[in-house]
Amino acid sequence: MSQRVRYAIQSILVNALILSSLYHILIYLANRRFWRQLPPPPPDTAPSVSVIVPLFGKTLDTLSLLHLLGTHRPTDHYEALMVLESEESPAYVTAREAANDYPGVLRVVIGGPAGDHVPAIHALWAGYEAAQGDLIAFIEPDAQITPELWNAALATLADPAIAAAFAPPLVQEPERRESVPAPTGGETLAALHANHVRSAALPVAALANRVLAMANGFIIVRRSALQQCGGLISLLDQADPGAALGRLLRENGQRIAVLPVPVQIVPSRTTTDEATQQIVQTLALSRAYNPRVFLAGPLTNPLTVGVLLGWITEREGRWWGRRTWWGFAAFRLMIAYGLDRVRFGQAFNLAAYPQLFMLDTFISPALWLRALVRRTVRFEGRAYRLHQGGQTEPEPVKDAL
């Protein structure tokens, strides 16, 4: 490689390192401004609300989150639909117990087999067909719903010009395992990726009115807006509900708002391998729905850019790249620490930030490369061919020998 080419690569990396650091400063400032907004008060009168909770493939060990749906009622005309594939589904007994505890509020809906469609999309469609409310909320079963979140949602949709709103999903700090003094394991990696890669930039897009897609967790939509777009039947072959629904609304000229109240996700115990597989799949979906955002991802992370720059300069016998990178690494972790304090009111356990360092520096680049070439995604144990734009096609099921 000629000296001119090496200098050109190094110049690109130096500029990317500086720009990515400025980008993270922008993210931090935007988060401070966004989360300090006071949501408008809820309207005096609110339309009827239907909540759809897909429970396909879920084995629920606790009723606590379903109880929140029964107790935190945003309006007098409110229903929560728990959608399952059949009465043999693992979560059916738990869902039936919750429905019995809140008669007239919680309801079990049997959506039937998903067939060739992605189960989550099929469940949302089945719930939408059974729902009766003027506002339709799509809520993940591991989301913790609060009265503040409902108030912000109803207040935002009091503006008739807004067709839909969603809350930025933030994963709570995982509980530590019994054998270690700090949270570790796959759930911590998944939480750090969700909080500091997927959701951190949402306030920037919201304040600039450049929201490209909705994030799964808590989404609320006007039924009339969905009807104008043809309902959810056109999304049955899509892979990601939030991204597909957001794109559908935008293509029909509908406005989307971001709520200044987070939906906090309760993390489930998972292995490191399972967490990395989840991150790869999330990145692959990002590549399908937003290829430009996906391709720019590594260049927006100062740790990824800095380690590459440091490696190049170290091989050439120069020290400045590696030593400079340590300063940018400390800067990145300070920003992450500050973000958690702004969004959660307190930082994660300090042991989580060295794990973020490892994730950003070594793990994320490898997972990004895997997602770059990955062409299939898995839902509920079945593989689907992922096409550009988010459309899926089920892979043939191999006959057992």
N, C-alpha and C positions, 0 to 999 in steps of 0.2 A: 504494500500500500504506500503510495507516494506521500511525501511530507505534506503537500498541499491538501490532500484528501483527509489526512489525520487532523490537521488544523481545522478544516471545515467541520469535521464531526465534533471535535472538541468545542468549537465555537457554538454549534447548535446545542450541545449539552449544557454549556455554561449558561446560555440564554434561557434554556428550558428550566434549569435549576433556579435561576433568579425569578423567572415568570411564575413558576409553580409555587415558589415561596410567597410571592405577592398575591397569588390566587388564594392561598390559604389564609393570608391576612384578611382578604376580602370576605372569605367564608366566615371567619370569626366575627368580623364587624357586622356582617349581615345577620348572623345568628343573634348577636346581642340586640340588634334593633328589632328583629322579627319576633323573638320570644318575649320581648318587653312590651309588645303591643297589648293594649287592653281590648279584648274582644267586645264588640257591641252587645248591649243587653238583649236578651231574647225577646221576641215579639210578644205582645199581650195574647194574641191568638195564634195558634200554630196548626198547620195541616196535619192530617193523619200520617203516621209513620209506620212502615213495615221494615223490619230488620231481617236479613237473610244471612244465616250462618251455615256454611257448608261443613258437614261433618264426615264427608266421604273418607274412609280409611282411617278415621281418628279413633284411638282408644283413649277415652277420657277417664282419668283416675280421680278426678275431683269435680265437684259441681260448682266450685266457687265462681268461675268466670261466667257460667251460664246463669248462676243466681244474680250476678250483676245485671244481666240483661232483663231479668224479671223485676228487680227492685228499682233500677234507675230508669224510670219511664219518662220520656221527654214530653209526652202529651197524654191527654185522656184517651185519645184514639190511637192505640199503639199495639202492635203485635210483633213477636219475634218468631221466625220460622226456622227451625232446625232441620236441615235437609240431609237425608240419608238415602243410601241406595236401596236398602231393603230392611226388613225387620231382623235380618240376620247380621246386620252391620255391627261391628264391635262397639260402637257408641250408642246403639239403640237403647239399651237398658238405662244408661245414664241420661240420655235425652228424654226418655219417657218419665223418669223420676222427676226431672226438672219441670216438665210439662204438667205433671200432676200437682206439683207444689205451687204453680202459678197458672191455674186454669183461666182460660180466656185471654191470656197474655202470651205464654210460650206454647208453641204448636209444633208437632212433628210432621214433616212433609216427606213422603216416600217418593223420591225422584225417579226411581227405576235405574236400570243399568245405564252406564255412560256410553256404552257401545264404542264407537271409534273416536269419540270426543274426549277431550281432557276432562277428568272428573270434576275439577273445581269449576270450570266453565259450565259444565252440564248442571252442576248443583245450583249455581247462581241462576241459570235459566229456569230450572224447575221451580225454584223459590219465587222468582219473578212472576212466573205464570200463576202461582197460587196467592201472591201478595195482593192486598187490597188498599194499601196506603197511597197517599198522593206523593209522599217522599219514600224512596227506596234506599235503604242503607245496606251495604255489603260489608260484613264484619268478619274478620278471621277469628276462629275459635280460641286462639291464644292471645287475643287482644283484651286489654283491661280497659273497660269503658267507664268513664266518670261523668258526673253531672256537668262539670265544666266543659267537657267535650261536646255533650249534647247541646248545651246553651250556645256554644260558639257555632255549631253547625246550623241550628235553627236561626240564629241571628244573621248568619251569612246568607242563608237562602231566603231570608225575608226580602232581599233584593231580587225582584223578578227577572233582572237581566242575567243572573247567575244560574246556570243550569245544574252545576254539580260542584261538590267540594270534597276535599280529602284532607286527612290529618297526616303529617309526617310520622312515619313509624320509627319509634326508638325502642331498642331492645334494652330491657332492664339488666342491671348487673347480675350475672349468674351467681347462684349460691355456691359457696366453696364446697369442694368435696371433703369427705370426712378425714381423709389421710393427708391433706395438705392445708397449710395455713392461709392460702389465698385462692381466689377463683382461677381455675385452670381448665384445660380440656377443650373439646371441640366447641362447646357452647360459648366459651369466651371468645374464640376466634370468630365464630359466626356473629356474635354481638358486636365486636369491634369492627368487622367489615360492614355490617348493616349501619352502624352509627356514624362511622368516619369515612365511608366511601359512598354508600348508597344515599343516605339521608342528609349528609352534612351540607351539600350544595343546594338543597331545596329552598331555603330562605333566599338565596341569591336569585334563583329563578322566579320566586314568588314576588320579591320586591321589584324585579325588572319586568314583571308581567310576561315572562318567557317560559311558562310551564309547558313542557312537552308531553308529559304523561302523568297519570295518576299513580300513586303508590298504594299497594295492597295493605290492608290493615283496617282502615275505616274510610269508606267511600259512601257518600250520600248523594243521590241523584233525584231530580224531579221525574216522576213518571211521564209527564207530558213531554219532557225532552227526550226520553228514551223512545216514546211512541213516534215522535217526529223523525227519529233516526232509524226506525224500523224494528225497535226492540232489541233483544239480545240474541235473537236467532242467528244473526249474521256473524256473531262472535264464537259460535260453537266450535269452529276449527282453529281458534287462536290458542296460544300457549300461555299468555299472561293476561289475567282479567283487567288489572288496572291500566296497563299500557294500551291494551286493545280498546277498552272503553274510552279512555282519554282521547285516543286518536279518532275514534268514531265521533265523539262529540265535537272535537275541533274541526273535523272535516265538514260537519254540518253547521258550522258557525256558532257553536255554543260556547259560553264562557265557563271557565273552570277556576275555582278559588282554592287557596291553600289555607287551612285553618291555623290560627296562631296558638293552638293547643295540641300537643302531641298525643298520639295513641301509643301507649306503652305496651310492648309485647313481652309476655312472660316467657323466658327462654326455657326450652326443654333440654333435658340431659342428652348429649350426643357425643359420639367419639370424634377424634380429630379427623379421621378419614371421612366420616359422614359429613362433617362440617366443610371440609375442603371440596367434597363432591357438590354440596349445596352451593358453595361460592362459585365453582366452575359453572354450574347450571345457571345461576343468576347472571354471570358474565356472558354466557352464551345467549341468554334472552336479551340482554342489553345489546349485544352485537346484532341480533335479528331486528330489534325494534329501533335502535338508535346507533347505527354503525359509526357515525362521526364521534359521538360521545364515547363509545367503546374504544375506538382507535386512539383518541386523545388521552385516554385514561392513564397510561404509564407516564406520559409527559407532564401530567398535573401533580405527580407525587415527587417531592424533592428527594425522598429516600431512594426511590427507584432510579431516578436520573443521577443522583449523586454517587451511588455505589458504582454505576457504570463509568461515570467520569473518573472516579477515584481509581478504578481498576486500570483504565487506559493510561492515566498519567503515571501510575505506579510502575507499569510495565516499561515505560519510557524513562524511568529513573528520576521522575520528578515527584516531589512530596506534596505539592500544594493541593492537588485534587482530593487526596484522602483526608488530609487534616481539615480542609474546608468542609468536607462532607460531614464530619462529626459535629461541626457547628450547626449545619442545616438539620441534622438529625435531632439535636437537642431542641432546636426551634420547632420542628414538626411535633415533637412530643409535648412541648409546652402548649402549643395551639390545641392539641387534642385534649389535654388536661383542662384547659380553659373552656373548651366547647362543652365538655361534660358538666362542668360547674354551671354554665349558663343554662343548659337544657334540663339537667336533672336536679339542680340545686346543690349537688355535691359531685365530686369526682369519683371515678371507680377506685377500687383498691389499687395502690401504687404498683402492685405486681402485674396489673393488666397492661401497663404502658410499655414495659419491655417486650411483652407479647405483641403489642401493636408494632413495635420496632421490627421484630422478626417478620411479622405479617407483611408490612409495607416493603421491607428491604429484600427479602428472599422468597417468601411464599407467594405473594400476589403476582410478581412477574411470571413465575412458573405457571400459576393458575390462569393468568391472562393468555399465555401461549397455548395452553390446553384448550381454553374456550375459543381461541381463534380458529382452531381446526375442528372443533366439536360440531357435529351435525345432528346429534340426537339429544333429546332430553327425556327424563323419566318422571312419570307421575303414577303414584300408587302401584309401583312395581312393573309398569308397562312402558316400553320405549316408544317414542314418537319422533319421526323425522322432522327437524326444524328447518323451515324455509325462511328466506329473507322476508322481512315484514311481519314475522311472528306466526304464520300459518303452520299448522301441524298436520302430519300424516302418520297414522299408526303403523309401526313396524309389524310385519307378520309375526304371529306368535308361533314359536317353534314347537313342534309336537314332542311330547316327552318320549324318550326311548323306552 
